Amino acid sequence: MKLPATFTDLIDEANQLNLYKNLIIQLNKDFLLANIDLDFHEDVLPSSLKLILHETVYKLIQEKFTEYLNLLYIIDVSESKVKALDGEDMVKLAEDVSFLILKREWQKVWFKNKYS
């Protein structure tokens, strides 16, 4: 499996495979497991998904760092990939982490679809 390089590529691939709804369901499931109050509607527009996820990650980094780390653990985002990001600009960091979250969730959905 080759992971998408951009948010747009990820959404395009999810839509082509009719798995966008599954991606939203997986996100909601993992956020619920992490006790983070975020529940996307299954028909959420990709632009809204990106914005809301980015804002949520930014707030978690700034205000609830332990919950942020717990979320990354539950979603199983690679620690080395997070550490490789530039932490100077919090807004950019939150955007990059949001994309890592989406890529990991997309992996789960893709594999589940392919092998079940």
C-alpha positions in Angstrom: 0.0 0.0 0.0 1.3 3.4 -1.0 0.2 6.1 1.3 -1.2 9.3 -0.2 1.2 12.3 -0.1 -1.4 15.0 0.4 -4.8 15.5 2.0 -6.4 15.9 -1.4 -4.8 12.6 -2.6 -6.1 10.8 0.5 -9.7 12.1 0.0 -9.6 11.3 -3.7 -8.5 7.8 -3.1 -11.1 7.3 -0.3 -13.8 8.5 -2.6 -12.7 6.4 -5.6 -12.8 3.3 -3.4 -16.1 4.4 -1.8 -14.4 4.4 1.6 -14.8 8.0 2.7 -17.7 7.2 5.0 -15.6 4.3 6.5 -12.8 6.8 7.2 -15.1 9.1 9.1 -16.5 6.1 11.1 -13.0 5.0 12.0 -12.0 8.6 13.0 -15.1 8.8 15.2 -14.5 5.4 16.8 -10.9 6.3 17.7 -11.7 9.7 19.0 -14.5 8.1 21.2 -11.9 5.6 22.5 -9.6 8.5 23.4 -12.5 10.2 25.3 -12.3 13.3 23.0 -15.6 15.0 22.2 -15.4 15.0 18.4 -18.0 13.3 16.3 -18.0 13.9 12.6 -21.2 13.5 10.6 -20.8 10.9 8.0 -21.6 13.4 5.2 -19.0 15.9 6.4 -17.3 17.7 3.6 -13.5 17.0 3.2 -12.7 20.7 3.7 -14.7 20.8 7.0 -13.1 17.5 8.1 -9.7 19.0 7.6 -10.5 22.2 9.3 -12.2 20.7 12.4 -9.6 18.0 12.8 -6.8 20.6 12.6 -8.5 22.9 15.1 -9.1 20.0 17.5 -5.5 18.8 17.3 -4.3 22.4 17.8 -6.4 22.8 21.0 -5.3 19.4 22.3 -1.6 20.3 21.9 -2.1 23.7 23.5 -4.6 22.8 26.3 -4.8 19.0 26.8 -1.4 17.6 26.0 -2.0 14.3 27.8 -5.2 13.7 25.9 -3.3 14.5 22.7 -0.7 11.9 23.4 -3.4 9.4 24.3 -5.1 10.0 21.0 -1.9 9.5 19.1 -1.4 6.2 21.0 -4.9 5.0 20.4 -4.8 5.8 16.6 -1.3 4.4 16.5 0.5 7.3 14.9 4.2 6.6 14.5 6.1 8.3 17.2 9.1 8.7 15.0 7.0 10.6 12.4 5.7 12.9 15.0 9.1 13.6 16.4 10.4 14.3 12.9 8.0 17.2 12.5 9.0 20.8 13.1 7.6 21.9 16.5 8.4 25.6 16.1 5.1 26.7 14.6 2.2 25.1 16.5 -0.3 25.8 13.8 1.8 24.0 11.2 2.6 21.2 13.7 -1.2 20.7 14.3 -1.8 20.5 10.5 1.0 18.0 10.0 -0.2 15.8 12.9 -3.7 16.0 11.6 -2.5 14.6 8.3 -0.6 11.8 10.1 -3.8 10.9 11.9 -5.7 10.8 8.7 -3.1 8.7 7.0 -3.0 6.2 9.8 -6.8 6.0 9.9 -6.8 5.6 6.1 -4.4 2.7 6.4 -6.7 1.0 8.9 -9.8 1.5 6.6 -7.9 0.4 3.5 -6.6 -2.8 5.1 -9.9 -3.7 6.7 -11.6 -3.3 3.3 -8.9 -5.2 1.4 -8.6 -8.2 3.7 -12.0 -8.7 5.2 
